[in-house]
């Protein structure tokens, strides 16, 4: 998998978790199953991005190539 900067991963992870929580709350309060399902899917995507964030190896510059 291609290296993604940690700042970008943090922002994407926060967006997925935020929209997931919002979708679950709105779906349960208005009784719309589709919105709740999409909120759960967003939480799962946030978890996946978090896993990539924590398991990604840092990108080190090779000084021999400079």
C-alpha positions as CSV (number, residue, x, y, z in Angstrom):
1,X,0.0,0.0,0.0
2,X,1.2,3.5,-0.8
3,X,2.5,5.7,2.0
4,X,0.0,8.3,3.2
5,X,1.1,11.1,5.4
6,X,-0.1,10.8,9.0
7,X,-1.8,14.2,9.0
8,X,-4.0,13.2,6.1
9,X,-4.8,9.9,7.8
10,X,-5.8,11.7,11.0
11,X,-8.1,14.1,9.2
12,X,-9.8,11.3,7.2
13,X,-10.2,9.2,10.3
14,X,-11.8,12.1,12.2
15,X,-14.2,12.7,9.3
16,X,-15.3,9.1,9.1
17,X,-15.8,8.8,12.8
18,X,-17.7,12.1,13.0
19,X,-20.0,11.3,10.1
20,X,-20.5,7.8,11.4
21,X,-21.6,9.0,14.9
22,X,-23.8,11.7,13.3
23,X,-25.4,9.1,11.0
24,X,-26.1,6.7,13.8
25,X,-27.6,9.4,16.1
26,X,-29.7,10.9,13.3
27,X,-30.8,7.5,12.0
28,X,-31.9,6.3,15.5
29,X,-33.7,9.5,16.4
30,X,-35.7,9.7,13.1
31,X,-36.0,5.9,12.8
32,X,-34.4,5.6,9.4
33,X,-32.6,2.3,9.0
34,X,-30.5,3.3,5.9
35,X,-29.0,6.3,7.7
36,X,-28.0,4.2,10.7
37,X,-26.5,1.5,8.4
38,X,-24.4,4.2,6.6
39,X,-23.3,5.5,10.0
40,X,-22.1,2.0,11.0
41,X,-20.3,1.7,7.6
42,X,-18.5,5.0,8.2
43,X,-17.4,3.9,11.7
44,X,-15.9,0.7,10.1
45,X,-14.1,2.8,7.5
46,X,-12.8,5.1,10.3
47,X,-11.5,2.0,12.1
48,X,-9.8,0.8,9.0
49,X,-8.1,4.2,8.4
50,X,-7.0,4.1,12.1
51,X,-5.5,0.7,11.6
52,X,-3.6,1.9,8.6
53,X,-2.5,5.0,10.6
54,X,-1.1,2.8,13.5
55,X,0.5,0.1,11.4
56,X,2.1,2.2,8.7
57,X,5.8,2.3,8.8
58,X,7.4,5.7,8.9
59,X,8.8,7.0,5.6
60,X,12.6,7.4,6.1
61,X,14.7,9.2,3.6
62,X,17.7,7.3,2.3
63,X,20.7,9.6,2.6
64,X,22.7,7.4,0.2
65,X,20.5,8.3,-2.7
66,X,21.0,12.0,-2.3
